[in-house]
Amino acid sequence: IMSPGPSIGVSQLPDVLRNSSAPHAGSALSLEEARRGFEREYLLNRLAEHGWNISRTAEAIGIARESLSRKIKAHEIEVDRG
């Protein structure tokens, strides 16, 4: 998690972390589920930040446009937001 300031606030956490309580035994997310949830929320936030422009978002997060497009498809993110 990255923050432009010196600290990270609860509002900057992905929804999957911000809206969850401490997991109970047997109900915890797997590492893969947690990673996917974080990645999806991160992509949604960054896409919104860049006006849902895939090229600008890819450049901002430091990956190729094609890689971002694959991630968007894998996470079933709708980009038609404008």
C-alpha positions in Angstrom: 0.0 0.0 0.0 1.4 3.4 -1.0 0.5 6.8 0.3 1.5 10.2 -0.9 1.9 11.3 2.8 4.0 10.1 5.7 1.3 7.7 7.0 -1.5 5.5 5.7 -5.1 6.2 6.9 -7.9 3.7 7.1 -9.6 5.5 4.2 -6.7 4.6 1.9 -7.0 0.9 2.5 -8.8 -1.3 -0.1 -12.5 -2.0 0.7 -11.6 -5.7 1.2 -9.4 -4.7 4.2 -11.3 -1.6 5.4 -14.7 -3.3 5.6 -13.6 -6.5 7.2 -13.3 -7.5 10.8 -10.8 -9.8 12.3 -11.2 -13.2 10.7 -12.5 -16.1 12.7 -10.8 -19.5 12.7 -11.7 -21.3 9.4 -13.1 -18.2 7.7 -9.9 -16.3 6.8 -9.2 -15.5 3.2 -6.5 -17.5 1.5 -3.4 -15.5 0.5 -4.5 -15.7 -3.1 -8.0 -14.4 -2.3 -6.6 -11.5 -0.3 -4.1 -10.6 -3.1 -6.8 -10.7 -5.7 -9.1 -8.6 -3.6 -6.4 -6.0 -3.0 -5.4 -5.9 -6.6 -8.9 -5.4 -7.8 -9.6 -2.6 -5.4 -6.2 -1.0 -6.3 -7.0 -1.1 -10.0 -10.5 0.3 -9.5 -9.1 3.2 -7.4 -6.2 3.9 -9.9 -8.5 3.7 -12.9 -11.0 6.1 -11.3 -8.1 8.4 -10.4 -7.1 8.6 -14.1 -10.5 9.0 -15.5 -10.8 5.3 -16.5 -8.1 5.9 -19.1 -6.2 2.6 -19.5 -3.1 4.1 -21.1 -2.7 6.8 -18.4 -3.4 4.3 -15.6 -0.9 1.8 -16.9 1.8 4.5 -17.2 1.0 5.7 -13.7 1.3 2.2 -12.1 4.3 1.3 -14.2 3.0 -1.6 -16.3 2.4 -2.1 -20.0 -1.1 -1.2 -21.3 -1.6 -4.8 -22.4 -0.8 -6.1 -18.9 -3.3 -3.7 -17.4 -5.9 -4.8 -20.0 -5.4 -8.4 -19.0 -5.7 -7.6 -15.3 -8.9 -5.6 -16.0 -10.4 -8.6 -17.8 -9.3 -11.1 -15.2 -10.9 -9.0 -12.4 -14.1 -8.5 -14.6 -13.8 -4.7 -14.2 -16.1 -2.6 -16.4 -14.2 0.3 -17.8 -17.1 2.2 -19.4 -17.5 4.7 -16.6 -17.7 7.9 -18.6 
